[in-house]
Amino acid sequence: MRYLELCSIEEAKEAISKYLSKYKDVEEVDLFNAVGRVLAEDIISDIDVPPFDRSQMDGYAVKAEDTYTADEDNPITLKVVGSVKAGDVKDIEINHGECIEIATGAGIPKGANAVVMVEYTEKLGDYVKIYKAVAPHENIQYCGTDIMSGELILRKGTKLTPRDIGAIAAIGKNKVKVYKKLNIGIISTGNEIISPGEKLEPYKIYDINAYTLASSILEKGWNFKFYGIVRDDKEELKKAIENALKENDIVLLSGGTSAGVGDLTESAIKELGGEVLIHGIKIKPGKPTIVGVVNDKLVVGLPGYPTSCLIVFDVLFNDEKKTLKAFFPMRHISAKGRTEYLPVSLVKSKNGYSAYSITKGSGAITSLSNADGYVVIEENREILENEDVEVHLLGDIKVGLNIIGSHCIGVDVILKEGNIFAKTINVGSLGGIMAIKRGEADIAGIHLLDNSGEYNIPFIKKYKVRDAVLVRGYIREQGFMFKRDNIDGIEDIIKNIKKYKFINRNKGSGTRILFDKFLKEHGINKDEIDGYGIEAKTHSAVAVSIVMGKADIGMGIRTVAEQYGLRFIPIAEEHYDFLIRKEKLDDEDVKKFIETLKKVKLPFKKPENCGEIIFEC
């Protein structure tokens, strides 16, 4: 594919902003229909809120000094000279020794400077006993304490939330001026794309981007119209763009930027009488993005990979995001010559937040659905281990248990059966131990085999973990997964392993350590294994690679092999245990996790001491 000169992100944003700035038409809408709209005016109050002094409680309006000696043993008695309800207009005044019965929201009578809650009173005919003293101004909301006349409530450009709507209603406005909604056309492109709901055929994938883009557009308060899936055909693409331009302010294409197809998009824009402003941005993911103009309207070709598509849309069309500081627990080297937008999951630790990279690739939609934000890494830049970074938030930070460590479907079963929300980050057993040590993980699933034949405890000691306990989990069968019919047993694997294409697990995982131990015991050089350096982060990923024919064999647990219809030869039984920070043992979700572990039916062997503490440090 031939790119025009790659432009910077700033240049791309400026090009988009130039055309967005033209769409500033204003309309007035009813407040009932204003949520999600963008204000085209400052909202300034012309009244005080509340507009009068009012009671915050049901009770009695009093002169506070009359109550100073009151307590439960020595109540004071006041004469009730009237009552006032919310909305009443009464010209009543009290003197010393008097009070007025008052409802929540009612105006404070003249002479009163406090309200005694009804719970601390006893009415006796025309008198009331007061059992608690009150201070001046107690239980009174004074005029203008919420909003003062002349106060700026909301700024022009604010996207209205339900809370904002309430504030506008409070100052008496029932209509507001907002910017007219932009109309955005969406076109999905690609011979391999089919619509969700259709039967999935071989080598086809479901259209993700149309739905994520539409949701992003609605979230911004704009309108969208979907023009369907267009095959990789220039004439068909031109027709779809032309139709979308008639009805919209901007047209977005997804998937029309990759090698060959990108040239189709560029040609389509030009043959429609348009101009290509940008063909390639210095960004990862999203380098092949195309920005063009046809009939003075933007036509933007976004990458086909879901993460790339969403990140580029977010960077080009969304406002600046909230950021927070976090430290990066692992080293990361950015792409050469491109600014990288790296999705991360945030974990609260004793020293602030840690940002774990989500490295599933730009083709994985869960790279963003599991992300709390992203880190912007300048081109040719390296992030050092434990370096401070700035995270651009995608929304609210997901909260719950932080489970960081080795992947296991048993954890998923426990969370589901226990109805426990957790953020799970699969970094391998060693990564889990270090996350516990740094105070980032609440729970770490680990299964590390020491040369002594003991599981887990030697590694906890080796890495000097403190203030944690090891809870006995369950026993899993580890072995080789494959679908070939000509593998007869473990001896056959040992003899012919160099002939097979292998799929390995990630460094630091218990499965990787077990496989390395297996190779060493049988005198096999890992450098002679085809695929030793190809890593998968989960047992399921290993199984899928074998099912799809990308690999012949890999190591994993029996449960996953059976789930994917693969053959299985066991080589070891391993202890999958849970390392838990001591300070979290009283946490309700941690207690629920341990109780569910003890009770739930799992597809693994459960020892008698399952759920019990077997080691403390």
Steps between C-alpha positions, in 0.01 A plus 500: 500500500633845422451763767516870442733671744399394850357789699514558873202446729481876560475567125225238463302643793535851359367385161197337665441795733499744208197327348325428831514871586266572207218305662394748769132555420294558814149391593287538811370179656266412781682409822336155492690428177831668586698217662807410297484824301783757494427846640531789256476761778620564853229430757486781758246504781276804539358377832626372835457129573330448732319832451412521873626366834349154543487214746706190426302285747153436637489648850464833677639840405649657812731764637814290557586676828169375650627140467853528643414329831293220343603136529327165546482534877406867505283590199385857447140586413396744226159623392393400146357813337434363151610267223638538149519247216710498183354754258304692766515879491455615860608814681577345839755612759618335820621649825704346782324202651313429177543270199326409177442148368675479161526254211804422287532763226279757671611862540661599832272732703619839620690485828607135459867412444502119536284190461473221757442160337163346587681189630624704800160642595176401674184700425257556786195694377606860427851437637800292401783355705849535347751229601805624306668837465564646155754755382413811300442418128469126571276314248441814293599544136540871438408693187766463228712240682461260206510747209531878515343741255757584230696179555635311196342154519621331181740606229441507127623172349388285794345166407188488713458221756191425713670692786543804274135482396402515867711811557342676200149409619586637845549850357169490315608440141294255292689549173869522411702588192711211372704422191317308232599136485749395236380230262761229443483230234669166572617256232668168581730359233659163436433170324544316830239699696150370576227642723440369853202265491614328180651153504877521537666351194864387473750788493228760560476731801214696648480875450610660827591850391157609377360439847786650700514808277123546520516474879787751515306740278187474715713548811619831353140610448509466121280304257611211282371303204649165397535433127586133527801291405674579171726250327851591384376643171573860401172567318294354784703706747453823299125446486477443876709811578293708259172389662633565849625848408150605389359443849790566738757755609782245534549149359703237687632186333651218702729240350571692183859593578713185482739413218322503164164589651640834616579583139134425416384750763746761381392449138131512593545834678688648204258367237212656693672835448656508844845551645705270724641715780669225699601145415687364798546628856797449731294301748488144629249352459344680201782592262301449172221749587372706205343848526341648190249767399218457246251782434649686797413209730741274688547139388714312751634149440563331835700178549314169499645361822255585782752644745667706226164626376376611842826658610536702179136617524554591865820693430367688195142577607486507879594777740796483735455227758547497873840364596660352808851402596592133526817299497578241236611169658659354187740633236349595164664616176283700261481463125771676300388818328145494642326625811342202674166501679533204737180371671550441873308360793535697824555335836492690831798422721639629828702762312238615249404342167690250287436483124510150348526493123239301307697347215245293313563689178294758314282221357360417844192696608566402864819706488271799556201341675739387776688830504455790740698731275808528286855626532639720224860398425696735280677350199834326562433512874548229762304474824721367778379259768313689776515829306224756560257537208191711426187297426226653283177363647235344276235527770453405863766268639360151542512403867485161666741230607836516326595146399840502332690183415462179304198439280257225604137434414451395863534866599225590252272234653563629854428861401181403317362273772594745776356796305828684554614782274875493441758641266710203382840562342683197365874556540612153609578363845823697550326820393230425758755453778662833417158671484424374853841619617438850357155514658319510163324162506246394761523138383752325274442155351836320486633154406879503501698175530836521676790265424435344841161383372309741727246742359479875564643543852870498392426782254318709762810468719739565211334831409471602867126561501375642830159535667326240285347154539483206261155340483475145369319491170454193282696247298514522121632252246761657273605335178522520124200602289479400133257376234731281289407132491856376456624596848483189716636607836758694697791302358383581149492871591851488647633322192333724239452834677748673268278407204190672640406867481469606864303778672654609832371687806624842611813546706435489874200269468497174695430307180809650333715405800357146495572465128859624542546247780362226273747590223793505742410163653489340155810670363314699232649829379230768502665676204412197287128526576309656210282769659663511844510880479132532399309580819135483604374662820229245583429128477207581273724692260727195474201276424358738237837516322499121473135482390567758227806312377749769598679250724512121536549478873518706817491464876192576708243355736272204430180701554579738214611217271164327553313828454651539151476132402876441507689190601697518823800321649567587868849560632438646847249589768553853623379708792320815393488708820406855594742753648302766689609820675434472875339844518233379254391193698219697669378641167148368431578404140819317602307308767232419243770385255648258754159367609397448137831323431419254779140432390486532123523201268811538285632291208811424707596289802437677830721391792356472852667826603363698206442860611726471806812707570807281444776761529549847648774754443 
